[in-house]
Amino acid sequence: MTIEALCTAADRTRGSFYHHFQDHGAFVEALMLAWKQRHTLDIAEQALAEKGDLRARKLSDLANRLDHRLEQAVRQFAQSDLRAQEIVRDVDDLRTGFVARLYEAGGMEPALAADVAKIEYAAFVGSQIVWPDMRADERVALDRRFAQLVAMATETGSRK
């Protein structure tokens, strides 16, 4: 992703690029922060706008309707760019922390909530790689099934 290639693809001049960004690194950071905002912070804000029990469902609906090709491309790019790696790591921590807090709000103990959130998130990211063409409604259905399994497991665990 060179400045020349970006300018050609956007039909802009190098001068226009440098008017908006100090250098390539500044562009990458702005791009990654825009991804973080739209694909994490905005999603969390929309989920939080729902009432208690509906938050997780709203989060699932929004997250599973994201452009998963973009998620894959960001992660692939982050393998070769240190600043992008930092932002992806921060996003992963924000997302798993948010999900864990939703589980805690539902009565799950914090350590278990953190573990379940990590497992759920690993499945979410992994499914983007294993089944890149899966439809959003199929992703949502799998997420609903995961929520049912977690509920069943925690009910069984609390009875022991």
C-alpha positions in Angstrom: 0.0 0.0 0.0 2.2 2.8 -1.3 1.2 6.5 -1.4 1.5 6.4 -5.2 -0.9 3.4 -5.4 -3.3 5.0 -3.0 -3.3 8.3 -5.0 -3.8 6.4 -8.3 -6.7 4.3 -6.9 -8.4 7.4 -5.4 -7.7 9.6 -8.4 -5.9 12.1 -6.2 -2.5 13.8 -6.4 0.3 13.2 -4.0 0.0 16.8 -2.9 -3.6 16.1 -1.9 -2.5 13.1 0.1 0.1 15.2 2.0 -2.4 17.9 2.6 -4.4 15.5 4.7 -1.7 13.2 6.1 1.8 13.9 7.3 3.1 10.6 5.9 2.2 7.0 5.1 2.2 6.1 8.8 -0.3 8.9 9.6 -2.6 7.6 6.9 -2.4 4.0 8.2 -3.1 5.2 11.7 -6.1 7.3 10.6 -7.4 4.4 8.5 -7.1 1.9 11.4 -8.6 4.4 13.9 -11.6 4.9 11.5 -12.0 1.1 11.4 -11.9 0.9 15.2 -14.5 3.6 15.5 -17.0 2.2 13.0 -16.5 -1.5 13.6 -16.1 -1.4 17.4 -16.9 1.8 19.3 -20.0 2.7 17.2 -21.3 -0.9 17.4 -20.8 -1.0 21.2 -22.6 2.4 21.5 -25.6 1.1 19.5 -25.7 -2.1 21.6 -25.6 -0.1 24.8 -28.6 2.0 23.6 -30.7 -1.2 24.1 -32.3 -2.3 27.4 -30.3 -4.8 29.5 -31.2 -8.2 28.0 -31.4 -6.9 24.4 -27.9 -5.6 24.4 -26.2 -8.9 23.6 -28.8 -9.6 20.8 -28.2 -6.2 19.3 -24.4 -6.6 19.5 -24.7 -10.0 17.7 -26.9 -8.6 15.0 -24.6 -5.6 14.3 -21.3 -7.6 14.6 -22.4 -10.4 12.4 -23.6 -8.0 9.7 -20.2 -6.2 9.4 -18.1 -6.5 6.3 -16.1 -9.6 7.3 -13.8 -9.2 4.3 -12.7 -5.9 5.7 -12.1 -7.5 9.1 -10.0 -10.1 7.4 -8.1 -7.5 5.3 -7.4 -5.4 8.5 -6.0 -8.5 10.3 -3.9 -9.5 7.3 -2.5 -6.0 7.0 -1.7 -5.9 10.7 0.6 -8.9 10.3 3.0 -6.6 8.5 2.4 -3.2 10.2 3.3 -2.6 13.9 0.9 0.3 14.4 -1.9 -1.7 12.8 -1.1 -4.6 15.1 -1.4 -2.4 18.2 -4.8 -1.1 17.1 -6.1 -4.6 16.2 -4.9 -5.8 19.6 -6.6 -2.9 21.3 -9.8 -3.6 19.4 -9.7 -7.3 20.3 -9.3 -6.3 24.0 -12.2 -3.8 23.8 -14.5 -6.3 22.1 -13.8 -9.1 24.5 -14.0 -6.8 27.5 -17.4 -5.5 26.3 -18.8 -9.0 25.8 -17.4 -10.0 29.2 -19.2 -7.1 30.8 -22.5 -8.1 29.1 -22.1 -11.6 30.6 -21.3 -10.2 34.0 -24.4 -8.0 33.8 -26.3 -11.2 33.2 -25.0 -12.6 36.5 -21.9 -14.5 35.3 -18.9 -14.3 37.6 -16.1 -12.1 36.2 -13.4 -14.7 35.5 -15.9 -17.0 33.8 -17.4 -14.1 31.8 -13.9 -13.2 30.6 -13.1 -16.8 29.5 -16.5 -17.2 27.7 -16.1 -13.8 26.0 -12.6 -14.9 24.7 -13.9 -18.2 23.4 -16.9 -16.5 21.8 -14.7 -13.9 20.1 -12.2 -16.5 18.9 -15.1 -18.3 17.3 -16.3 -15.1 15.8 -12.9 -14.2 14.3 -12.2 -17.8 13.3 -15.4 -18.2 11.5 -14.5 -15.3 9.2 -11.5 -17.3 8.1 -13.0 -20.8 7.9 -16.3 -19.7 6.3 -15.6 -16.3 4.7 -18.7 -16.5 2.5 -21.1 -17.3 5.3 -24.2 -15.2 5.2 -25.0 -12.8 8.0 -28.2 -14.6 9.0 -26.2 -17.9 9.3 -23.6 -16.1 11.5 -26.4 -14.7 13.7 -28.0 -18.1 14.0 -24.7 -19.6 15.1 -24.2 -16.8 17.6 -27.7 -17.5 19.0 -26.9 -21.2 19.4 -23.7 -20.3 21.2 -25.6 -18.1 23.6 -28.0 -21.0 24.2 -25.1 -23.4 24.9 -23.5 -20.9 27.3 -26.8 -20.5 29.2 -27.3 -24.3 29.4 -23.7 -24.8 30.6 -23.9 -22.1 33.2 -27.3 -23.4 34.5 -25.8 -26.9 34.8 -22.7 -25.6 36.4 -24.6 -23.6 39.0 -26.6 -26.7 40.0 -23.4 -28.8 40.8 
